[in-house]
Amino acid sequence: MIRAPERLEGLLTEVRTWVREVAHPNEDRVAETGEVPTEIVADMAERGFFGWSIPEECGGLGLTTEELVLAAMELSQCAVAYRARVGTNTGIGSEALVADGTEDQKARLLPRLASGQATGCLALTEPEAGSEASNIQTTARRDGDHYVLTGMKRYITNAPIADLFTVLARTDPDSRGARGISAFVVERDTPGLTTSAPYRMMGQAGSPVGEVQFEGCRVPARNLIGGIEGVGFKTAMKVLNKQRIHLAGLRTGPAIRMLDMAMDHACTREQFGKPVVEFQLVAALLADCRAEIEAARQLVLATARSRDEGRDIALEASVCKYFASEMCGRVADRCVQVFGGAGFVADHSSIERYYRDVRLFRLYEGTSQIHQLNITKQMLRRREAAR
């Protein structure tokens, strides 16, 4: 659903220009320092990048799903760190509040996220709750006007720098699985909340990921999302279904960027007296990349439109995330091959950094294997419903 085509094209043009003129020239700097420079973060905030999917009445742009993924495909055509810096605010860090927050919660918290004044994150994964996301051990015990949270979260994007944490915790100690789980917003300065230093990782330098520890962390009851206990996992699924479409768009952008780099190299690198793009086996690698990118792009856009129309997209969202993640990995591999030895040497090309960065796409927010299982599960569900 595109509401105002001219306004959207203006946004996409702005993002496209920003990626080329600001993001690309600073990619090495981000990788070397391990963070997105403060002046670039401020620039992104000034341009409204933090509030794309947050409602206009809360200070955001209120983009539809289709508009969001189109913008995401543009923004992600640069180092992953830039997208990750704003992505939690436009995705998993705010979506629980957008979907199920009370009016008070939305009014208090969403403007801070939309403006970039606060950075959000989703604290769901735990040592024993990864692919089996409902196996949450973190507890939230009611104590008067507060809940006392105890537990630990792991592999949380932006945890080391976040100001607002959307936390899934078990409010019913006797429950199992998805039942008895509630969602809370916890602020950084809440006593009992601590975060680790950023992990050392294979790739995605500049995108801090770490752990969150809750030790007798007292959270005001008014920060229980929606004001209702026991529905937190349903809220999380709403967040993840939209986020899977969003992420699929964010997988398509890096693939576009890598193919552009490979095309530039293939058109300028000469062997045997002619550009390597003229060799059929090199041309085939490039053509396969282009075909898969287009397939992913059309799949993502069609699913985004279905969500905007109010359809059940649990199956399609999982298909999007699975296909786009695997597609991006294949494109990365082919593009390094096109570069040859230069693709393995960081001094010669940044394609090796992109290759490392995109490897995580097949792991987080549902591994490819979990999505394969979920796709089949959703197909069986629809098959039964149709009988």
N, C-alpha and C positions, 0 to 999 in steps of 0.2 A: 504494500500500500504506500504509494507516494502521494503525499498530500499537496505539496506545492513544488512542482518540478523545477521552476527557476530558482527557488530558494535552495533546494537540495543541490542543484548543479553548482551554485555558488559555494556551498560548503565543500563539495567534493573537489572543486578547483582550488580552494584555499588549502585543503589538506594535501592535495597533490603537489602544490607549489612548496608547501612547508616541508614535506618529506624530502624533496629534491634540494631545497636551498638551506635547510637547517639540519634535518636528521642525518642525511647521508654524509655531509662534511664532518660531522661530530661522532660518527660511529666508532672510530679508533679511540677517541677520547673517552667515550663511555666504557669501552672494553678495558682500557688501561686503568681507569679510576674505579671501576666497579659500581658506578652510579650515573644516573642522568643528572647533568649539572643543574644547579638550582635555578639559574636564569632560564634554562630551557623548560624546566617544569613550570616556572612562572609564566612563560610564554604560552605553553599549552593551556594553562588555567585561564589566562586572559582571552584565549581564543574559544573557550568553552568546551574543550575536548573532554573534560572530566564529567560533563553533565549530559552527554548525548542522549542517553535513554531515560533520564530522570524527567518527570513531568514538568511542563513549563511553569505551572503554578508553584513549583518548588525550586525554581531557578535553573532548570535544565532546558534542553531543546525538545524533549518529548518525542524523539524520533520513533517512528514505527519500526517493526522488526526489519522490514525490507530496507528502509532508509539506514538503519543501524549497520546492517551487514555491508551495504555499499560503501559506507564511510569506513568500516573496519577493513575492507579490502584495500582501500587507499592507504590508511594509516599504517598497516602492517607491511608495507613494501619498504621496510627499513629494519634496522636492528630490533630484535624482539623486546629489548628493554624499554623502548619508548612506548610501545603498545601496552606492556605490562604495567608501566607506571600509571597510566590512566585507566587501563582496562578493568581493574577491579571496581572502580567507581562507576563505570558504565555497564558493568555486568554483575558478577557475583557479590560484590561488596555493597551494592545498593538494591539489587532486585528483590530481596526478601522484604525489604521495607516498602518498595513500590507495589509488590504483589499483595502483601498481607499486613502491612503496618497499620497501626491506628492513626487517626488524623493527627493526634498529638505527636506521635513518633515521626510521621512524615514531615510535619511542620518544624520540629526541632532539629532533625538530623539530615534530611535530604538536601536542604540548601547548602550545608557545609560540604557535603560530598560533591554537589553539582559545581560549586565554585572552585573546588580543589583545595579549599581551606583544610579539609580533612581527607585523609586517604583511608579507604575501606578495604576490608578483606573478609573472606569466608573461612572460618575455622571449623572445618568438618572432619578432615582426615585425622586418624589416630594410629598408634602402633598396631592396634587390632581392628581398626576400621578403615580399610582402604577400599579395595574392590567391593568388599561387603560393608557398604557405607552405613548400614543400619546397626552395626555391631558397636555402637558408641558406648564407651565406658565413663566418660566425663559425666559427673552428676551435678544437679542443681537442686539444693534442698531449700524449701521455703522456710524463712525465718522472719516473721512479722511482715514488714514492708519491703523485705529484700529476699533475694535468692543467694545462697552460698554455693559458688561453683568450685569444684575440685576435679582436677584431671589435667591431661596434656594433649595438645594437638601437634601434628607433625606435617611437614611438607606444605606449609602455608605460604602462598605467594604474598609478598609485601608484609608479612608478619613483622619483620624487624623495623619497619618504618610506619606501620599502620597506626591510625588514630582511633578508628572505629572497627570493632571486630563483631561480625555476625557469627554467633557461636551456637552450635547444636549440642545440647546436653540432655541427660536423662532426668526428668523430674519425677518419674515413677520408678523407684528402685526395684520394684518387683516385676517390671515389664521386660519383655524381650523383643528383639527385632525393632521394627519401625514404631511400635506402640510406645507411648510414654516418653517420647522425645519432644523437647520444646526448643524454640529458637529465641535467642537473646541478642541484644546489642550491648556490647561492653566497651566502655571508653578506656583509652590508653592509661589514664591516670588513676584508674580504679585500683585501690590497694589489693594486693594478692595476684595481680596480673604481671607476668614478666615474659619477655621474649628473648630468644637466643640471638647470637650473632648470625649473620647470613651464612648458609652452607657454602662450602667450596664445591662447585659443580662442573660437569663436563662442558656446559655451554651456558648461554643466556646471561653472560656477564652484564652486570648493571641492573638485573632484575632480582632483588633480594628475596630469598626464600628461607624460612626458618621454622622454629618451634614456638609454641605458646604454652605457658605453664599457668595453671590456676590453682592457687593454694589458699583456700578460705576466702575466695574473691567475692566480695559482697556487692551484688548488682541490684539496683532499685527495681522493684516489681514492675514499675511502669515501663521498663525496658524489655519486658517479655513481649516479643513481636506478636501483634494481634491481640494481646491481652488474654490469650487462651492457652492453657497447658495442653501438651500431648499432640499438637498438630504440627510440630516443627519439621517432621520429616516430609510431610505433604508440602510444606512451604519450600523445603530444600529441593524437592522434585520439580516444583514450578520454576524455581531458579535455574536448575540444571537443564531442563528441557529448552528454555530460551537460550541459555548459555551455550548449549551444544550447537545451535544454529550460528550464534555469534562467533564461537570458536572456529567453526568450519569456514566462516568468512576470513577469520584471522589466520587460517592455514593457507588460504588461497592467495592472499597478498604476498607472503614470502616466496611462494612458488613463482608468481609473476615476476618478482624482483630477480630471483635466481635465473630464470629463463632470459630476462633482459641482459643480465651480466654474461651469460653463456653466449647469447647471440652477438653481443659486442665483441667478445673474444674470438668467436668463430669467424666473424667477418673481417677481423684485423690480423689474426695470426695466420701467417703463410707457411706452407710446407710444399715442397715439390713445385714451387713457383705459382701457387694459387692459394686463396683463402681456404681454410679447412672447412668452411661451411659448404664448399662445393663438393666435398667428399660424401658419397651417399650414406655411409654408416654414421657419420657425424650428423648429417641432415636428418636421418631417421631418429636419432636421439632427441634432437630439437623438436621434431614434429610430434613425437610421442608426448613430450612435455606439454606442448601447446594443446593437444587434444584432451589430455587429462585435466589440465587447468580449466578449459572451457566446460568440460563435463561437471567439474566440481562447482564452478561458478553458477551454472544454470540450476544445478540441484539445490544449492544453497538459496538462491533467489526464489525458486518455486516453493521451497519449504517455508521461507520467511513469509511469503504471501499467504500461504495456508494458515500460518499462525495468526497473521493479522486479520484473517477472515473468521477466526474463532474455531478452527477445526482442531481435532485431536491430532497432534503431530508427534506423539511420543515415539512412534516407529521412525518417522521420517527424520526427526532430530538426531536420533542415534545413527541412522544411515549417513547423514551429513557429516557428523563428527568422525565416524569411522572412515568413510571414503576420503574426506579431505585430508585427514591426518596421514593416511597411507599414501595418498597421492603426493603430498608434499615431500615425504621421505623418498619416494621414487624420483621425483624431479630433482631433489638435491643430489642424489647419487648420479643421475645422468649428467647433471651440469658439472659436477666435479670431473667426470669422465671427459667431457668436452674440453675442459681446461687442461687435461693431461697432468704432467708433473707440476705445473703452476697451480693447479687446484689443490695440491697437498701442502704447498709452501705458503705460510701466512705472510711472509715478506712480499710475495708476488701477487696475491689476490685474497680478498676477504671472503671468497666463496667457501673456503674451509671453515670459517666461523659460522656462516649460515648453515653449513652441513651439520655442525655440532649443535647449533641452536635448535634446529627443527626436530632433532631426534626426540626431544621431550614430548613433542606433540602426540606421539603414539602412546604415551604413558599417563599423562595427567587428565583429570576430570573424566575418568573412565578409560582403562587401557583398551586397545583395539580388540583384544580377546573378550573383554567384558561386553563391549558393544556388539560383538558377533552374537554372544549369548542373548543379549537384550533384544536384538533385532529378531531373532528366532522366537523369543518369548512373546514379543509384540505381534508377530505374524500369527502365532497360535491363538493369542487372545482375540484378534480380529476374526480369525477363522471360526472360533467358537461363537462369537457374537453374531456372525452372519448366518448361523444355522437356525 
